[in-house]
Amino acid sequence: MQEVINRGKSRQANPTARTQDNIVEVAYDDVGRQVMTLYQVRDLISTASLSLTTGTAAVLIAGTTGEFHDLVYVSFTNSSDAAVTVTLRDDSTDVRSFVVPVSTTNSGIVQKDYPIPWPQGATGSAWQVDMPDITGTTVSIEALYVKNV
């Protein structure tokens, strides 16, 4: 009886993208578990966070040449006593606006899960957030994203 050995490569970084009809190798994480996730290997899942206090757009996730940063989750927490609208941008394109209520009894939290990651428009682009300039208002933003080629 012949033993069948499944071979592939361990991944901590994305492989080079292949063209149509080329052979790709099976992917494993760095301890030998076959990659069967919805999103990406663990080493290519990242987080980002920042606090907005002015009406100036801020970079939530900086762009990386040759990588898409596709959003899986984003949350907004408003620590002030005024509701505020926060706009999420893919580079300079508005993706979605979120109304973040006042911070009474945890109602000042807005969360958005993307069961299928929200695709970034171009490699090297930055995810930005912006809100109106409201005195005394601070909104904290957290994101979970995957790095793709």
C-alpha positions as protocol buffer text, in pm:
chain_id: "A"
residue {
  index: 1
  type: MET
  ca { x: 0 y: 0 z: 0 }
}
residue {
  index: 2
  type: GLN
  ca { x: 139 y: 338 z: -102 }
}
residue {
  index: 3
  type: GLU
  ca { x: 126 y: 623 z: 148 }
}
residue {
  index: 4
  type: VAL
  ca { x: -20 y: 949 z: 15 }
}
residue {
  index: 5
  type: ILE
  ca { x: 154 y: 1262 z: 136 }
}
residue {
  index: 6
  type: ASN
  ca { x: -16 y: 1597 z: 95 }
}
residue {
  index: 7
  type: ARG
  ca { x: 241 y: 1866 z: 40 }
}
residue {
  index: 8
  type: GLY
  ca { x: 211 y: 2237 z: 38 }
}
residue {
  index: 9
  type: LYS
  ca { x: 386 y: 2546 z: 167 }
}
residue {
  index: 10
  type: SER
  ca { x: 358 y: 2711 z: 505 }
}
residue {
  index: 11
  type: ARG
  ca { x: 243 y: 3071 z: 479 }
}
residue {
  index: 12
  type: GLN
  ca { x: 319 y: 3381 z: 682 }
}
residue {
  index: 13
  type: ALA
  ca { x: 294 y: 3605 z: 377 }
}
residue {
  index: 14
  type: ASN
  ca { x: 91 y: 3606 z: 61 }
}
residue {
  index: 15
  type: PRO
  ca { x: 229 y: 3410 z: -233 }
}
residue {
  index: 16
  type: THR
  ca { x: 276 y: 3580 z: -567 }
}
residue {
  index: 17
  type: ALA
  ca { x: -53 y: 3594 z: -755 }
}
residue {
  index: 18
  type: ARG
  ca { x: -76 y: 3342 z: -1039 }
}
residue {
  index: 19
  type: THR
  ca { x: -227 y: 3397 z: -1381 }
}
residue {
  index: 20
  type: GLN
  ca { x: -524 y: 3201 z: -1516 }
}
residue {
  index: 21
  type: ASP
  ca { x: -481 y: 2820 z: -1528 }
}
residue {
  index: 22
  type: ASN
  ca { x: -147 y: 2808 z: -1343 }
}
residue {
  index: 23
  type: ILE
  ca { x: -99 y: 2552 z: -1066 }
}
residue {
  index: 24
  type: VAL
  ca { x: -112 y: 2680 z: -710 }
}
residue {
  index: 25
  type: GLU
  ca { x: 16 y: 2501 z: -401 }
}
residue {
  index: 26
  type: VAL
  ca { x: -191 y: 2398 z: -102 }
}
residue {
  index: 27
  type: ALA
  ca { x: -144 y: 2651 z: 181 }
}
residue {
  index: 28
  type: TYR
  ca { x: -66 y: 2562 z: 541 }
}
residue {
  index: 29
  type: ASP
  ca { x: -4 y: 2785 z: 840 }
}
residue {
  index: 30
  type: ASP
  ca { x: 339 y: 2786 z: 1000 }
}
residue {
  index: 31
  type: VAL
  ca { x: 263 y: 2481 z: 1219 }
}
residue {
  index: 32
  type: GLY
  ca { x: 124 y: 2262 z: 941 }
}
residue {
  index: 33
  type: ARG
  ca { x: -253 y: 2315 z: 963 }
}
residue {
  index: 34
  type: GLN
  ca { x: -415 y: 2335 z: 621 }
}
residue {
  index: 35
  type: VAL
  ca { x: -561 y: 2679 z: 558 }
}
residue {
  index: 36
  type: MET
  ca { x: -938 y: 2642 z: 532 }
}
residue {
  index: 37
  type: THR
  ca { x: -1052 y: 2980 z: 660 }
}
residue {
  index: 38
  type: LEU
  ca { x: -1305 y: 3216 z: 513 }
}
residue {
  index: 39
  type: TYR
  ca { x: -1064 y: 3505 z: 513 }
}
residue {
  index: 40
  type: GLN
  ca { x: -691 y: 3447 z: 538 }
}
residue {
  index: 41
  type: VAL
  ca { x: -415 y: 3278 z: 737 }
}
residue {
  index: 42
  type: ARG
  ca { x: -375 y: 3423 z: 1086 }
}
residue {
  index: 43
  type: ASP
  ca { x: -51 y: 3605 z: 1002 }
}
residue {
  index: 44
  type: LEU
  ca { x: -238 y: 3809 z: 739 }
}
residue {
  index: 45
  type: ILE
  ca { x: -522 y: 3930 z: 965 }
}
residue {
  index: 46
  type: SER
  ca { x: -454 y: 4266 z: 1129 }
}
residue {
  index: 47
  type: THR
  ca { x: -618 y: 4529 z: 1346 }
}
residue {
  index: 48
  type: ALA
  ca { x: -617 y: 4907 z: 1345 }
}
residue {
  index: 49
  type: SER
  ca { x: -749 y: 5173 z: 1580 }
}
residue {
  index: 50
  type: LEU
  ca { x: -753 y: 5549 z: 1626 }
}
residue {
  index: 51
  type: SER
  ca { x: -948 y: 5830 z: 1789 }
}
residue {
  index: 52
  type: LEU
  ca { x: -1103 y: 6119 z: 1596 }
}
residue {
  index: 53
  type: THR
  ca { x: -1140 y: 6452 z: 1773 }
}
residue {
  index: 54
  type: THR
  ca { x: -1160 y: 6701 z: 1485 }
}
residue {
  index: 55
  type: GLY
  ca { x: -1317 y: 6740 z: 1144 }
}
residue {
  index: 56
  type: THR
  ca { x: -996 y: 6633 z: 973 }
}
residue {
  index: 57
  type: ALA
  ca { x: -987 y: 6297 z: 794 }
}
residue {
  index: 58
  type: ALA
  ca { x: -747 y: 6046 z: 950 }
}
residue {
  index: 59
  type: VAL
  ca { x: -587 y: 5730 z: 814 }
}
residue {
  index: 60
  type: LEU
  ca { x: -728 y: 5421 z: 986 }
}
residue {
  index: 61
  type: ILE
  ca { x: -532 y: 5166 z: 778 }
}
residue {
  index: 62
  type: ALA
  ca { x: -233 y: 5283 z: 575 }
}
residue {
  index: 63
  type: GLY
  ca { x: -198 y: 5149 z: 223 }
}
residue {
  index: 64
  type: THR
  ca { x: 64 y: 4889 z: 130 }
}
residue {
  index: 65
  type: THR
  ca { x: 194 y: 4850 z: -223 }
}
residue {
  index: 66
  type: GLY
  ca { x: 79 y: 4521 z: -374 }
}
residue {
  index: 67
  type: GLU
  ca { x: -175 y: 4441 z: -97 }
}
residue {
  index: 68
  type: PHE
  ca { x: -546 y: 4493 z: -59 }
}
residue {
  index: 69
  type: HIS
  ca { x: -665 y: 4555 z: 297 }
}
residue {
  index: 70
  type: ASP
  ca { x: -1017 y: 4414 z: 292 }
}
residue {
  index: 71
  type: LEU
  ca { x: -1239 y: 4507 z: 590 }
}
residue {
  index: 72
  type: VAL
  ca { x: -1394 y: 4235 z: 804 }
}
residue {
  index: 73
  type: TYR
  ca { x: -1516 y: 4446 z: 1098 }
}
residue {
  index: 74
  type: VAL
  ca { x: -1530 y: 4809 z: 1204 }
}
residue {
  index: 75
  type: SER
  ca { x: -1665 y: 4966 z: 1525 }
}
residue {
  index: 76
  type: PHE
  ca { x: -1719 y: 5321 z: 1649 }
}
residue {
  index: 77
  type: THR
  ca { x: -1748 y: 5435 z: 2010 }
}
residue {
  index: 78
  type: ASN
  ca { x: -1866 y: 5786 z: 2090 }
}
residue {
  index: 79
  type: SER
  ca { x: -1744 y: 5916 z: 2425 }
}
residue {
  index: 80
  type: SER
  ca { x: -1924 y: 6250 z: 2404 }
}
residue {
  index: 81
  type: ASP
  ca { x: -2278 y: 6371 z: 2468 }
}
residue {
  index: 82
  type: ALA
  ca { x: -2351 y: 6451 z: 2102 }
}
residue {
  index: 83
  type: ALA
  ca { x: -2436 y: 6206 z: 1825 }
}
residue {
  index: 84
  type: VAL
  ca { x: -2200 y: 6224 z: 1529 }
}
residue {
  index: 85
  type: THR
  ca { x: -2180 y: 6087 z: 1175 }
}
residue {
  index: 86
  type: VAL
  ca { x: -1852 y: 5921 z: 1082 }
}
residue {
  index: 87
  type: THR
  ca { x: -1768 y: 5855 z: 718 }
}
residue {
  index: 88
  type: LEU
  ca { x: -1554 y: 5557 z: 615 }
}
residue {
  index: 89
  type: ARG
  ca { x: -1351 y: 5616 z: 299 }
}
residue {
  index: 90
  type: ASP
  ca { x: -1154 y: 5392 z: 68 }
}
residue {
  index: 91
  type: ASP
  ca { x: -884 y: 5643 z: -25 }
}
residue {
  index: 92
  type: SER
  ca { x: -1100 y: 5939 z: -134 }
}
residue {
  index: 93
  type: THR
  ca { x: -1420 y: 5743 z: -210 }
}
residue {
  index: 94
  type: ASP
  ca { x: -1694 y: 5745 z: 55 }
}
residue {
  index: 95
  type: VAL
  ca { x: -1792 y: 5385 z: 133 }
}
residue {
  index: 96
  type: ARG
  ca { x: -2045 y: 5432 z: 409 }
}
residue {
  index: 97
  type: SER
  ca { x: -2151 y: 5675 z: 681 }
}
residue {
  index: 98
  type: PHE
  ca { x: -2227 y: 5560 z: 1035 }
}
residue {
  index: 99
  type: VAL
  ca { x: -2439 y: 5756 z: 1281 }
}
residue {
  index: 100
  type: VAL
  ca { x: -2277 y: 5703 z: 1622 }
}
residue {
  index: 101
  type: PRO
  ca { x: -2519 y: 5790 z: 1906 }
}
residue {
  index: 102
  type: VAL
  ca { x: -2431 y: 5955 z: 2235 }
}
residue {
  index: 103
  type: SER
  ca { x: -2247 y: 5752 z: 2497 }
}
residue {
  index: 104
  type: THR
  ca { x: -2520 y: 5659 z: 2742 }
}
residue {
  index: 105
  type: THR
  ca { x: -2532 y: 5298 z: 2869 }
}
residue {
  index: 106
  type: ASN
  ca { x: -2328 y: 5153 z: 2580 }
}
residue {
  index: 107
  type: SER
  ca { x: -2566 y: 5292 z: 2317 }
}
residue {
  index: 108
  type: GLY
  ca { x: -2278 y: 5500 z: 2183 }
}
residue {
  index: 109
  type: ILE
  ca { x: -2128 y: 5195 z: 2008 }
}
residue {
  index: 110
  type: VAL
  ca { x: -2186 y: 5107 z: 1643 }
}
residue {
  index: 111
  type: GLN
  ca { x: -2044 y: 4785 z: 1496 }
}
residue {
  index: 112
  type: LYS
  ca { x: -2041 y: 4653 z: 1140 }
}
residue {
  index: 113
  type: ASP
  ca { x: -1940 y: 4296 z: 1056 }
}
residue {
  index: 114
  type: TYR
  ca { x: -1875 y: 4207 z: 694 }
}
residue {
  index: 115
  type: PRO
  ca { x: -1936 y: 3831 z: 656 }
}
residue {
  index: 116
  type: ILE
  ca { x: -1766 y: 3865 z: 319 }
}
residue {
  index: 117
  type: PRO
  ca { x: -1477 y: 4113 z: 354 }
}
residue {
  index: 118
  type: TRP
  ca { x: -1544 y: 4457 z: 205 }
}
residue {
  index: 119
  type: PRO
  ca { x: -1294 y: 4473 z: -82 }
}
residue {
  index: 120
  type: GLN
  ca { x: -1054 y: 4764 z: -94 }
}
residue {
  index: 121
  type: GLY
  ca { x: -1062 y: 4949 z: -426 }
}
residue {
  index: 122
  type: ALA
  ca { x: -690 y: 4940 z: -504 }
}
residue {
  index: 123
  type: THR
  ca { x: -364 y: 4819 z: -359 }
}
residue {
  index: 124
  type: GLY
  ca { x: -169 y: 5092 z: -185 }
}
residue {
  index: 125
  type: SER
  ca { x: -488 y: 5279 z: -89 }
}
residue {
  index: 126
  type: ALA
  ca { x: -561 y: 5391 z: 264 }
}
residue {
  index: 127
  type: TRP
  ca { x: -882 y: 5343 z: 463 }
}
residue {
  index: 128
  type: GLN
  ca { x: -976 y: 5679 z: 613 }
}
residue {
  index: 129
  type: VAL
  ca { x: -1238 y: 5802 z: 857 }
}
residue {
  index: 130
  type: ASP
  ca { x: -1379 y: 6152 z: 895 }
}
residue {
  index: 131
  type: MET
  ca { x: -1641 y: 6335 z: 1100 }
}
residue {
  index: 132
  type: PRO
  ca { x: -1760 y: 6695 z: 1142 }
}
residue {
  index: 133
  type: ASP
  ca { x: -1560 y: 6920 z: 1373 }
}
residue {
  index: 134
  type: ILE
  ca { x: -1772 y: 6912 z: 1691 }
}
residue {
  index: 135
  type: THR
  ca { x: -1610 y: 7056 z: 2004 }
}
residue {
  index: 136
  type: GLY
  ca { x: -1564 y: 6802 z: 2283 }
}
residue {
  index: 137
  type: THR
  ca { x: -1644 y: 6500 z: 2066 }
}
residue {
  index: 138
  type: THR
  ca { x: -1416 y: 6197 z: 2049 }
}
residue {
  index: 139
  type: VAL
  ca { x: -1495 y: 5887 z: 1848 }
}
residue {
  index: 140
  type: SER
  ca { x: -1276 y: 5577 z: 1881 }
}
residue {
  index: 141
  type: ILE
  ca { x: -1260 y: 5349 z: 1579 }
}
residue {
  index: 142
  type: GLU
  ca { x: -1138 y: 4989 z: 1564 }
}
residue {
  index: 143
  type: ALA
  ca { x: -1105 y: 4773 z: 1254 }
}
residue {
  index: 144
  type: LEU
  ca { x: -1019 y: 4415 z: 1165 }
}
residue {
  index: 145
  type: TYR
  ca { x: -893 y: 4352 z: 813 }
}
residue {
  index: 146
  type: VAL
  ca { x: -727 y: 4090 z: 596 }
}
residue {
  index: 147
  type: LYS
  ca { x: -432 y: 4135 z: 363 }
}
residue {
  index: 148
  type: ASN
  ca { x: -492 y: 4001 z: 13 }
}
residue {
  index: 149
  type: VAL
  ca { x: -315 y: 4011 z: -323 }
}
